[in-house]
């Protein structure tokens, strides 16, 4: 069935991204307006707006499956794209769409259910001889059972939410004495995040690399992988900088891991875009972690090296189209790096930084891509994720990609809030990172500093502050006589102005 219209059940940069691909295919788009950000950028790029802003409901707008389905019926949309997060990996929502005759742009409810539960996913991987870490065969019922397994496989171990993802519901246990405390903490966090306290346990690999493979599958049994993404630059299991390909893989290992990813997808008759995640240890042994049954935040790096529009193919596959590429046709060229720009204060422990964006400007160039959901006067609220933009670059080599990313980040101007740009610059300028010598412990163990300072940037900031201050005084009639009488500018006033930037 040809999709004529679709509702985007998401917000921010991914809503803008989906709208762009849909419009390229001639599809009408609907966006959801909320009271929490009634003037959001994504509402300007969709064709029609569905207003959910009359109240702050107990159930967040993008998690209210029945309300979204009712809106799709009312506006007679053919399909829904959930993006990532929210309802993207919710089998109930996918099943309800199937029941209502709504095209869900993603995999089947069955595939989401099987791969969304980590214990079931591990059993599927084991059946297809994909390497796994030692651990429980299913969920663990209590701390005592977890301790028994840990004693058998050896410490350290890691407890993980069976229904989870994104680093929530995870605790590392170094010794038996800590098991009960960590089990309760992981279960409580899992219950709050996923409404499911189930946990499983596995051997913890110290300092691995986090490698994931992008796959596409259609409804006709065709599958391809589009190479790997290196996602080891992370803090508290949250990815911050991604790249494709990975310096840790050669062609032989890439082919082996890619085939393993495809075999897992085939096992559940998967169709749409999906990501299979692995841990890679220091001896280049890989282990299956999980499968994400949705588009990923970091999908642009794969698009840059493969030339494949993943969102477009999600839509085409949902329409029933057959993949027009085979594995032998996939050509990965150059190197891509993505930097997540979050509204966070790095020096305050990456705490969210709320406020109004007074002015924003992004660099442009054929090898630079900006995915963002903000513009001038956008409001950063506490209600949603802190990511405000992604800066993606592409170059012939990794060294050139790093240099391009540094230059591009220095041209990003976001005034009014603090962001993680100085952190991204600190990573990209780090010697070990530039050599490709890093793993998931990089930020905790190998970062010389979390905040990058550039003397030229500080001089520029001072110049801009002085220029703005002078311009303001020029228009402020009450202030001008002080200077006409030769009075000095108070250093306290000027310092306050500088700090406000």
C-alpha positions in Angstrom: 0.0 0.0 0.0 1.3 3.5 -0.9 1.3 5.7 2.1 -0.3 9.0 1.5 -0.1 10.5 5.0 1.6 9.7 8.3 1.6 10.9 11.8 4.9 11.5 13.5 4.5 10.3 17.1 7.7 12.1 18.3 9.3 15.4 18.7 12.6 17.3 18.4 15.2 16.6 15.7 13.9 13.1 14.9 10.5 14.5 14.0 12.1 17.0 11.7 14.2 14.2 10.2 11.2 12.0 9.5 9.2 14.8 8.0 12.1 15.5 5.5 12.2 11.9 4.2 8.4 11.7 4.1 8.1 14.9 2.0 10.8 13.6 -0.3 8.4 10.7 -1.0 5.4 12.9 -1.4 3.8 11.9 1.9 1.7 14.4 3.9 2.9 14.7 7.5 1.1 15.4 10.8 2.9 16.5 14.0 1.7 16.6 17.6 1.6 19.9 19.4 2.1 19.8 23.2 1.6 22.3 26.0 5.2 21.6 27.0 6.7 23.1 23.8 3.9 24.7 21.8 6.3 26.5 19.5 8.7 23.7 18.7 10.6 23.7 15.4 9.2 20.4 14.2 5.7 21.9 14.2 6.8 24.3 11.4 8.1 21.5 9.1 5.1 19.2 9.2 2.1 19.8 6.9 -0.6 19.7 9.6 -0.6 20.0 13.4 -2.7 17.9 15.8 -3.2 19.8 19.0 -2.7 17.9 22.2 -1.9 21.0 24.2 -5.1 21.6 26.0 -3.7 20.1 29.2 -0.9 18.4 31.0 -2.2 14.9 31.1 -1.0 12.2 33.6 0.2 10.1 30.6 2.8 12.0 28.6 1.5 12.9 25.1 4.0 10.7 23.2 3.3 7.7 25.4 -0.5 7.8 25.2 -1.0 5.0 22.6 -4.8 5.2 22.5 -4.9 8.9 22.2 -2.4 8.8 19.3 -4.4 6.0 17.5 -7.6 8.1 18.0 -5.9 11.1 16.4 -4.7 8.9 13.4 -8.3 7.8 12.9 -9.7 11.3 13.2 -7.2 12.8 10.7 -7.4 9.7 8.5 -3.7 9.2 8.3 -2.4 6.0 6.8 0.6 5.4 8.9 2.5 6.3 12.1 6.3 6.7 12.6 7.3 6.5 16.2 10.9 7.6 15.8 13.0 6.5 18.8 12.2 6.4 22.4 8.5 6.8 23.6 6.4 4.2 21.8 9.0 3.1 19.2 9.8 -0.2 20.9 6.4 -0.8 22.5 4.8 -4.0 21.2 1.4 -3.0 22.5 1.3 0.1 20.4 2.6 -1.8 17.3 -0.1 -4.4 17.8 -2.9 -1.9 18.3 -1.8 -0.2 15.0 -2.0 -3.6 13.3 -5.5 -4.2 14.8 -6.7 -0.8 13.6 -5.3 -1.2 10.1 -2.7 1.6 10.7 0.7 1.1 9.1 3.3 1.0 11.8 6.6 2.2 10.4 8.8 -0.3 12.1 8.9 -4.1 12.7 6.1 -6.4 13.7 4.8 -6.4 17.3 6.1 -10.0 17.6 9.6 -9.0 16.6 9.6 -6.0 19.0 8.3 -8.2 21.8 10.9 -11.0 21.3 13.9 -8.7 20.8 12.7 -6.1 23.4 13.0 -8.7 26.2 16.7 -9.1 26.6 16.4 -12.7 28.0 14.4 -13.9 25.0 16.8 -12.1 22.7 19.8 -13.9 24.3 18.1 -17.2 23.9 17.5 -16.5 20.2 21.2 -15.5 19.8 22.3 -18.6 21.5 20.1 -20.8 19.3 21.8 -19.3 16.2 25.3 -19.7 17.7 26.0 -16.0 18.1 28.6 -15.6 20.9 27.1 -14.7 24.3 28.6 -13.7 27.7 28.1 -16.2 30.5 25.1 -15.5 32.7 21.5 -16.4 33.5 19.4 -18.4 31.0 16.4 -16.2 31.9 15.4 -13.6 34.5 16.8 -13.9 38.0 14.1 -13.9 40.7 16.0 -12.5 43.7 19.5 -11.4 44.9 20.2 -14.9 46.2 19.8 -16.5 42.8 21.9 -13.7 41.2 24.6 -14.3 43.8 24.6 -18.1 43.0 25.1 -17.4 39.3 27.8 -14.8 40.0 29.7 -17.3 42.2 29.6 -19.8 39.3 30.7 -17.4 36.5 32.9 -15.2 38.6 32.8 -11.5 39.6 32.5 -8.8 38.4 29.0 -9.3 37.0 26.4 -6.9 35.6 22.6 -6.8 36.4 20.5 -5.6 33.5 16.8 -4.7 33.0 15.2 -7.5 30.9 12.8 -4.9 29.3 15.3 -2.1 29.3 17.8 -0.1 27.2 19.6 3.2 27.3 21.6 2.3 30.3 18.7 2.2 32.8 18.3 -0.6 35.2 22.0 -1.6 35.0 24.3 -2.1 37.9 27.9 -3.6 38.1 28.5 -5.9 41.0 32.1 -6.3 42.1 31.7 -8.7 45.0 29.0 -10.8 46.7 28.6 -8.4 49.6 27.2 -5.8 47.2 24.7 -8.0 45.4 21.6 -7.4 47.4 21.9 -3.6 47.4 22.7 -3.5 43.6 19.9 -5.9 42.8 17.3 -3.7 44.6 18.6 -0.6 43.0 18.6 -2.1 39.4 15.1 -3.6 40.0 13.7 -0.3 41.3 15.2 1.7 38.4 13.9 -0.8 35.9 10.4 -0.7 37.4 10.3 3.1 37.1 11.7 3.3 33.6 9.9 0.3 32.0 7.1 -0.7 34.4 9.0 -4.0 34.7 11.4 -4.9 37.4 12.7 -8.1 35.8 16.5 -8.5 35.7 19.0 -10.8 34.2 22.7 -11.2 35.0 25.8 -11.8 32.9 29.6 -11.6 33.2 30.9 -8.1 33.1 33.6 -7.3 30.6 35.9 -4.6 31.8 36.7 -1.9 29.3 35.1 -3.3 26.1 34.3 -1.5 22.9 30.6 -1.0 22.1 30.0 -1.9 18.4 26.7 -2.0 16.7 25.5 -3.1 13.3 22.9 -1.4 11.2 20.6 -3.8 9.4 17.7 -3.4 6.9 15.2 -6.2 6.3 12.1 -6.2 4.1 8.9 -8.3 4.1 10.2 -10.5 1.3 13.1 -12.1 3.3 15.9 -9.8 2.0 18.5 -8.5 4.5 21.6 -6.3 4.4 23.9 -4.8 6.9 25.3 -1.3 6.4 28.4 -1.8 8.4 29.2 -0.9 12.0 29.1 2.1 14.3 31.6 2.6 17.1 29.7 3.8 20.2 32.3 3.5 22.9 32.4 7.2 23.9 29.8 7.1 26.5 29.1 8.2 30.1 26.9 6.1 32.4 26.0 3.9 29.4 24.8 7.0 27.5 26.4 7.4 24.0 27.9 10.9 23.4 30.0 10.6 20.2 29.6 7.9 17.5 31.5 7.1 14.3 31.5 4.7 11.4 33.4 2.6 10.7 35.3 1.5 13.8 39.1 1.4 13.9 38.8 -1.9 15.9 37.4 -4.0 13.0 39.0 -5.4 9.9 37.1 -6.7 6.9 37.1 -10.3 8.2 35.7 -9.4 11.6 33.2 -6.9 10.0 31.8 -9.6 7.8 31.5 -12.1 10.6 29.8 -9.7 13.0 27.5 -8.4 10.2 26.4 -11.9 9.3 25.7 -12.6 13.0 23.5 -9.4 13.1 21.6 -10.5 10.0 21.0 -14.0 11.4 19.5 -12.6 14.6 17.1 -10.4 12.5 16.2 -13.4 10.3 15.3 -15.4 13.4 12.4 -13.2 14.3 11.4 -12.4 10.6 12.5 -8.8 11.2 11.6 -6.1 8.7 12.4 -2.3 8.8 15.6 -0.7 10.1 17.2 -2.3 13.2 20.4 -2.3 15.2 22.2 -5.3 16.7 24.7 -4.3 19.5 27.8 -6.2 20.5 30.6 -5.9 23.1 34.1 -6.4 21.7 36.8 -7.3 24.3 40.6 -6.6 24.1 41.2 -9.9 22.4 38.7 -9.0 19.6 36.1 -11.5 20.9 32.6 -10.2 20.3 29.4 -10.9 22.4 25.8 -10.2 21.6 24.2 -7.5 23.8 20.8 -6.6 22.4 18.8 -5.6 19.4 17.2 -2.2 19.1 14.0 -2.5 17.0 13.9 1.1 15.8 15.9 3.9 14.2 18.8 4.9 16.3 19.9 8.4 17.4 23.3 7.8 15.7 21.8 6.6 12.3 23.2 9.6 10.4 26.8 8.3 10.5 25.7 5.1 8.7 23.8 7.3 6.2 26.9 9.3 5.5 29.2 6.4 4.8 26.6 4.3 2.9 24.5 6.9 1.1 21.3 5.1 2.2 18.4 7.1 3.6 17.4 4.8 6.5 14.1 6.6 7.3 13.1 6.6 3.6 13.7 2.8 3.6 11.7 2.4 6.8 8.8 3.9 5.0 9.3 2.0 1.7 9.5 -1.3 3.6 6.4 -0.5 5.6 4.7 0.0 2.2 5.7 -3.5 1.2 8.5 -2.6 -1.1 11.4 -4.9 -1.7 15.0 -3.8 -0.9 16.8 -2.8 -4.1 20.2 -3.5 -2.7 22.0 -6.7 -1.9 25.0 -7.2 0.5 27.4 -7.3 -2.4 26.1 -3.9 -3.6 26.8 -2.1 -0.3 29.7 0.4 -0.6 30.9 2.1 2.5 33.1 5.1 1.8 35.1 7.4 4.0 34.5 8.1 7.7 31.7 9.8 9.6 31.6 11.2 13.1 28.5 12.3 15.1 28.6 14.6 18.1 25.6 14.9 20.3 25.0 18.5 21.4 23.1 18.4 24.7 21.8 21.2 26.8 23.9 20.2 29.7 26.5 21.8 32.0 29.5 19.6 31.8 31.3 21.2 34.7 28.3 20.6 36.9 28.3 16.8 36.2 26.4 17.0 32.9 23.4 18.4 34.7 20.5 19.6 32.4 20.8 23.3 31.5 17.3 24.8 31.0 16.4 28.2 29.5 15.7 30.1 26.3 18.0 29.9 23.3 18.6 33.5 22.5 20.5 32.9 19.2 21.6 29.8 17.4 23.8 29.4 14.3 25.1 26.2 12.7 27.9 25.7 10.1 27.1 24.7 6.6 29.0 22.6 4.1 28.6 19.5 1.8 30.4 17.3 4.4 28.6 18.7 7.4 25.1 17.7 8.5 23.1 19.2 11.3 20.0 17.4 12.7 18.3 19.7 15.2 15.0 20.5 16.8 15.8 24.0 17.9 15.9 27.5 16.5 16.1 31.1 17.9 14.0 31.5 21.0 13.4 27.7 21.4 12.8 26.9 25.1 14.7 24.0 26.7 12.3 22.5 29.3 12.7 19.8 31.9 10.1 17.6 30.2 12.1 16.1 27.4 15.6 14.7 26.6 18.4 17.3 26.8 19.7 16.7 23.2 19.2 19.8 21.1 21.2 18.9 18.0 23.5 16.4 16.3 26.5 17.5 14.3 27.6 14.9 11.8 30.7 15.2 9.5 32.0 13.0 6.7 35.6 12.9 5.2 37.9 10.6 3.3 39.8 9.4 6.4 39.3 9.3 10.2 41.9 12.0 10.8 40.2 14.4 8.3 36.8 13.6 9.8 38.1 14.5 13.3 39.6 17.8 12.0 36.4 18.6 10.2 34.3 18.0 13.3 36.5 20.2 15.4 36.3 23.1 12.9 32.5 22.6 12.6 31.9 22.5 16.3 33.8 25.8 16.7 31.4 27.4 14.3 28.3 26.3 16.3 26.9 29.3 18.2 24.2 28.6 20.8 23.6 31.5 23.1 21.4 31.3 26.2 22.2 27.8 27.5 25.3 25.7 28.2 25.9 22.8 25.9 28.3 19.8 25.6 30.2 21.3 22.7 33.3 22.0 24.9 33.2 18.3 26.0 33.0 17.1 22.4 36.0 19.3 21.5 37.9 17.8 24.5 37.3 14.3 23.2 38.2 15.1 19.6 41.4 16.8 20.7 42.4 13.9 23.0 45.5 12.1 21.8 44.3 8.6 22.7 41.0 9.2 21.0 42.8 10.4 17.9 44.9 7.3 17.9 41.8 5.1 18.1 43.0 3.8 21.5 39.8 3.9 23.6 36.9 1.8 25.0 33.8 2.4 27.1 35.9 3.5 30.1 37.5 6.3 28.1 35.8 9.2 29.8 36.3 7.9 33.3 39.9 6.8 32.8 41.6 8.5 29.9 40.1 12.0 29.6 42.6 14.5 30.6 39.9 17.1 31.1 36.1 17.2 30.4 36.1 20.7 29.2 38.0 22.2 26.2 39.3 25.7 26.5 40.5 27.7 23.5 42.2 31.0 24.1 40.9 32.4 20.8 37.3 31.4 21.8 37.7 33.3 25.1 39.1 36.4 23.3 36.2 36.2 20.9 33.7 35.9 23.7 35.2 39.0 25.4 35.1 41.0 22.2 31.4 40.1 21.5 30.5 40.9 25.1 32.2 44.3 24.9 30.7 45.0 21.5 27.2 44.1 22.7 27.6 46.1 25.9 28.7 49.2 24.0 25.8 48.8 21.6 23.4 48.6 24.5 24.8 51.7 26.1 24.6 53.6 22.8 20.8 53.0 22.8 20.4 53.6 26.5 20.1 57.4 26.9 20.3 57.3 30.7 23.6 55.5 30.6 25.4 57.8 28.1 26.0 60.8 30.4 28.2 58.7 32.6 30.7 58.2 29.7 30.4 61.8 28.5 31.5 62.9 32.0 34.5 60.5 31.8 33.3 57.9 34.3 34.9 54.4 34.1 32.9 51.3 33.4 32.6 49.2 36.6 34.7 46.0 36.3 32.0 44.2 38.3 29.4 45.2 35.6 31.6 44.1 32.8 32.4 40.8 34.5 28.7 40.1 35.0 28.1 40.7 31.3 30.9 38.3 30.4 29.5 35.6 32.7 26.1 35.9 31.2 27.3 34.7 27.8 
